[in-house]
Amino acid sequence: MSEGTIESDKGLGIGLAFAAITLVGAVAMFGAPTQIGTAWGFGGAMVAAVISVAAFQAFD
């Protein structure tokens, strides 16, 4: 494997892992019974989404 392929695979793995965490945060946001729970779900989903996009871009 070339160095570029290894870096690309690492970015893909990290990006997809945080994308899955984003989905968990979105479910928590819609399933939370209180506004505080909804805010935590939204915040977690947004942070994970930003990290996911950054991982795709950093290891491209």
C-alpha angles and dihedrals in degrees: 000000000000124000092249092055093051092051091047092051091049091052091047092051095047092044094051092045092055090043087059090050088051090058091051090051091050091051089049090050094054096037099047115112095210135050090242090057090048090051092050091049092050093047093048092047092050095048092048091047092052091049090048093053091044091053091052090050098041096053096039 
